[in-house]
Structures are given as structure tokens and as C-alpha cells.
Amino acid sequence: MVTRDWTTGRGSAHAIRVEHWHLFSGRARVLLDGHEVWGRSSKWYDTGFECRFEVDGVACLVRALYRTWHYEYELWADGKLQ
């Protein structure tokens, strides 16, 4: 399993975590302050995902971008790459 962590928010800090399992299981989830905001139990041959949610009224987007045999992870908050 791969994990990526970020901290973001207006006024107070919020923890955002991506947990992403094996390429062929496709299992993934996004957590905000330890609470799941998006999850997928499985997908045959995982090609990545996008998850949109809000933190303190700020639009956020988490992306898992498939690159040959690995992934790149991004957090966008208020239209800016974090």
C-alpha cells in the first residue's frame, strides 16, 4: 500500500491522506482528518482516480495519475497544486 499525506485548510489545519493499494486490486481511499470521504473496494487494472471534496469551504481535488507501473499523487486546493 502507498500512502500520501498533505495538510491544508483555512484557519485550522486538516490532514488529507490517500491510501492506495496494488495496481491489480484497485483498492483506494481518501481520508480527511481520519474520516473516509471517498473509497473504492476494487477495480480490475487500476488506471487512477479523482476525488473531489471541500475543506472549510475550499474545493479540493485529489488525483492518482497512472504512469507506467507507478502512480503520481496530487492535491489541488482552491485551484492550486499543493
VENUR-V186739 format. One record per helix or strand of 2 or more residues. SS is the DSSP state (h for helix, s for strand). FROM is the first residue (numbers start at 1). LEN is the number of residues. If there is no record, write none. Layout:
SS|FROM|LEN / SS|FROM|LEN
This chain:
s|2|7 / s|14|7 / s|28|5 / s|35|6 / s|48|8 / s|58|10 / s|70|8 / s|80|2
